[in-house]
Amino acid sequence: MNPAAPAPYAVELVALTKRYASGSAAVDGIDLRIAQGSYCCLLGPSGCGKSTTLRMIAGHESVTSGDILLENRNITRQPAAARGTAMMFQSFALFPHLTALDNVAFSLKMKGVARAERQRRAQDLLERVAMGHLSARKPGELSGGQQQRVALARALITEPRVLLLDEPLSALDPFLRIQMRAELRRWQKELGLTFIHVTHSQEEAMALADAMVVMNNGVIEQHGAPHEVYNRPASEFVARFMGGHNVLRLSAGGKVAVRNDHMRIQPLAADAGGGDGITGTVTDVEYQGTYVLLGVDALDAGGSTSVSVMVPEAAFDSRPFALAEPVHLSWAAAHAHPLSAAPA
Ligand SMILES: Nc1ncnc2c1ncn2[C@@H]1O[C@H](COP(=O)(O)OP(=O)(O)OP(=O)(O)O)[C@@H](O)[C@H]1O
């Protein structure tokens, strides 16, 4: 390979479109480049097209138009098994009657690899995911987290270039989900593979991703590092979907997003008039530990709107706000991020 040439993208989607027989496009001409060795999360509400996108990359769903490139190779019409991708599913899809070892070795058996060789490779991979000592157990004798590790080892045995994960944590209870999330991230970095992970949870995506891709109605609303997307949401949809933001309408026209923790709140002084900001009335006071979340029914340039304000606990203690108290809300100009008009 030419050393001067830039590394190809792990995956490149070019004007990728999927139209089911039922009508409008489930995925509508998306362009996306995913860097090699990165953890990419496809994120969005139910029905936004994220699973369809993943299934097209995997080769489990046909493409209506557009192209899918894997390391510059056009794989759009290749069968799933020839692509260099592997998929890990929500329910893990392990064979219940096979041991962990045989589950992991299964695809090698299908390829005709000799028994001793496939068992050695499967055992190696199980050791890597700290499951070597449980390789003789069947899935029913393993915890959810252990089953997930077996599922990962099984996906990796085909030596994929890209691992595709479809809601891999949603079958786990909340505590285990956070633990396995950290493990997924660690494995991805250790293996140096590209992971593409579909989730509807913005919290999960922010915790895991190098790059997150926020989808809505079959299109990409925003693509960037989690801190970029969170700190500079490009559209009203992204600001609302990510949470933690207020969408405020300005008198000059247009909308801005301001984070809850960047809102300033003050008692409404009797002589308050003019100046920047908006006024409102406190409707909720919720103690959340390190901070207090206040709900304010406020009036912005578009009329009545609900605003959330996060006040650090100590600040609230030194000047508490009470229900029905009139308040003045403001924000630094640098904390107000202009939003593009919502798509029709
Ligand atoms: N096999 C199918 N036939 C017809 N329409 C489909 C099919 N699969 C998905 N769709 C439609 O395509 C759109 C996108 O679906 P997709 O499963 O990609 O969304 P998603 O974002 O992954 O949602 P979820 O989080 O609910 O899985 C939806 O409107 C869905 O109803």
Ligand as a Chemical Component Dictionary entry (heavy atoms), coordinates in Angstrom:
data_LIG
# 
_chem_comp.id                   LIG 
_chem_comp.type                 NON-POLYMER 
_chem_comp.pdbx_formal_charge   0 
_chem_comp.three_letter_code    LIG 
# 
loop_
_chem_comp_atom.comp_id 
_chem_comp_atom.atom_id 
_chem_comp_atom.alt_atom_id 
_chem_comp_atom.type_symbol 
_chem_comp_atom.charge 
_chem_comp_atom.model_Cartn_x 
_chem_comp_atom.model_Cartn_y 
_chem_comp_atom.model_Cartn_z 
_chem_comp_atom.pdbx_ordinal 
LIG N1  N1  N 0 -39.109 -4.808 6.491  1  
LIG C1  C1  C 0 -39.714 -3.615 6.450  2  
LIG N2  N2  N 0 -40.751 -3.369 5.608  3  
LIG C2  C2  C 0 -41.343 -2.171 5.525  4  
LIG N3  N3  N 0 -40.978 -1.111 6.268  5  
LIG C3  C3  C 0 -39.969 -1.266 7.136  6  
LIG C4  C4  C 0 -39.287 -2.525 7.285  7  
LIG N4  N4  N 0 -38.310 -2.363 8.224  8  
LIG C5  C5  C 0 -38.396 -1.092 8.658  9  
LIG N5  N5  N 0 -39.378 -0.421 8.019  10 
LIG C6  C6  C 0 -39.747 0.993  8.182  11 
LIG O1  O1  O 0 -38.602 1.789  7.917  12 
LIG C7  C7  C 0 -38.465 2.853  8.860  13 
LIG C8  C8  C 0 -37.123 2.772  9.555  14 
LIG O2  O2  O 0 -37.074 1.570  10.311 15 
LIG P1  P1  P 0 -35.793 1.142  11.170 16 
LIG O3  O3  O 0 -36.046 -0.217 11.736 17 
LIG O4  O4  O 0 -34.584 1.327  10.366 18 
LIG O5  O5  O 0 -35.823 2.230  12.324 19 
LIG P2  P2  P 0 -35.023 2.291  13.678 20 
LIG O6  O6  O 0 -34.563 3.689  13.789 21 
LIG O7  O7  O 0 -33.997 1.254  13.745 22 
LIG O8  O8  O 0 -36.169 2.030  14.732 23 
LIG P3  P3  P 0 -36.168 1.087  16.036 24 
LIG O9  O9  O 0 -35.317 1.795  17.049 25 
LIG O10 O10 O 0 -37.616 1.086  16.404 26 
LIG O11 O11 O 0 -35.640 -0.235 15.627 27 
LIG C9  C9  C 0 -39.657 2.740  9.784  28 
LIG O12 O12 O 0 -40.635 3.637  9.350  29 
LIG C10 C10 C 0 -40.105 1.304  9.623  30 
LIG O13 O13 O 0 -41.477 1.195  9.847  31 
# 
loop_
_chem_comp_bond.comp_id 
_chem_comp_bond.atom_id_1 
_chem_comp_bond.atom_id_2 
_chem_comp_bond.value_order 
_chem_comp_bond.pdbx_ordinal 
LIG N1  C1  SING 1  
LIG C1  N2  SING 2  
LIG C1  C4  DOUB 3  
LIG N2  C2  DOUB 4  
LIG C2  N3  SING 5  
LIG N3  C3  DOUB 6  
LIG C3  C4  SING 7  
LIG C3  N5  SING 8  
LIG C4  N4  SING 9  
LIG N4  C5  DOUB 10 
LIG C5  N5  SING 11 
LIG N5  C6  SING 12 
LIG C6  O1  SING 13 
LIG C6  C10 SING 14 
LIG O1  C7  SING 15 
LIG C7  C8  SING 16 
LIG C7  C9  SING 17 
LIG C8  O2  SING 18 
LIG O2  P1  SING 19 
LIG P1  O3  DOUB 20 
LIG P1  O4  SING 21 
LIG P1  O5  SING 22 
LIG O5  P2  SING 23 
LIG P2  O6  DOUB 24 
LIG P2  O7  SING 25 
LIG P2  O8  SING 26 
LIG O8  P3  SING 27 
LIG P3  O9  DOUB 28 
LIG P3  O10 SING 29 
LIG P3  O11 SING 30 
LIG C9  O12 SING 31 
LIG C9  C10 SING 32 
LIG C10 O13 SING 33 
# 
